[in-house]
Amino acid sequence: MNAAETETAPAPLVFVFVDGLGLGEPDPDTNPLLQEDLRVLRVVPLLRREGGLAVPPLFVAVPVDATLGLPGLPQSATGQTSLLTGVNAAAWIGRHLNGLPSPRLRALLARESLFLQLARRGLVANFANAFQPEFFHYLPKKRLSATTWAALAGGRPLATLQELAHGRAVYQEFTHLFLRQRGYDLPLRPAAEAGRVLASLAGRQPFLLYEYFMTDFAGHGQEPRFARLIIQLLDRFLEAFLESVDLNRVTVVLTSDHGNIEDLSVQTHTRHPVPLLVWGPGAEFFAGRVRSLPDLAPAILSYLAAE
């Protein structure tokens, strides 16, 4: 990159999408986020009481409405599509939709994906997650998540386990335990090491998405010890990631599509707000612009365009 490109290149932004992370009640029996040894995620329970937190100029946290203005429980397909397009996907199809996107949502992602909108502006957007070989058999069957459809709409390749092994990607279950249980010869990776790997990828392009699903998985399982472990691992991952990223240059945005793990008394999702945590030079910019899920994609586009 030459000097002129350096002057005009936008400051990088990393979007850490944590599935099923809401602002729950202050009950340690049902809310695994109420653990005293948490370093990063300890601010999440405070948002319900405080309504917002700020450590100027490089950190802000605000609650975000995940209901999309419809009754019923928020769901993954419509919530994630809303985050990644800037369109209220539940209003678009008239209901919350769980699981994988329907044909109408896939069409919306193909037309309005954040990855595609960035590509139209000449900005590279990458998906940090690695995919196992079996996943690629689902491509012709179109059984893909909203995040994957969004990345593909922007013309971006998906990372493989070979790239994971060489430190060029991060698996959604970043310790590799699940992959090893499925027979893949990969070393176990401590949460902190995985966080540092993600940090090493952060500044290579204007936009990078990383998706973590285990929070939603643990929330549906309702097993308190497992849910607390997942929160602990995620917290260590985030701590190492944030310590390794240059937050004077890189903006990190963390949010979710709906609540779940914060209330183990129910097996379903919740209507709780979700946290928006922002570190780095864009912290104040996002705090004033994101109040509901569809606000995020336009805010990212505006931020990178302004940069």
Disulfide bonds with the S-S distance in Angstrom:
none
